[in-house]
Amino acid sequence: MFQFDPAWFRIDSWFNILIIIGIIAFLAASIYYGIRAHRGQVLAGREELIGKTAEVLTDMGPKGEVFIEGERWTAVLDGGRAQPGEEVIITKVDGLKLWVSKKEQRR
């Protein structure tokens, strides 16, 4: 009833070679970029917050809240008071609490 030609199911050798080359290229690129990613410096986390500027959200005398990089943090001001809207500089990170100092105003 049905007749099949075995040549229909044969895969050419050039096609096999292309598939093997593609797999090798994919694995080589994956290994290269994987090693490169692990050698890179950490670009996120609390260590990166030190030295950055934050905006005061609540009256700080000395404890209050600041806003930095889209997040609200509890902060302790080193000295004095800070009003909402003022800018402070992060000097230390202790757990989930930031230690900040007033940003000097330029005149």
Protein Blocks (a to p, Z undefined) as FASTA:
>chain_A
ZZcdfklmpccfklmmmmmmmmmmmmmmmmmmmmmmmmpccfbdjklmgopacddfbdcd
fbccddeehiacddddfbhcddehiacddfbdehjaccdddddddZZ
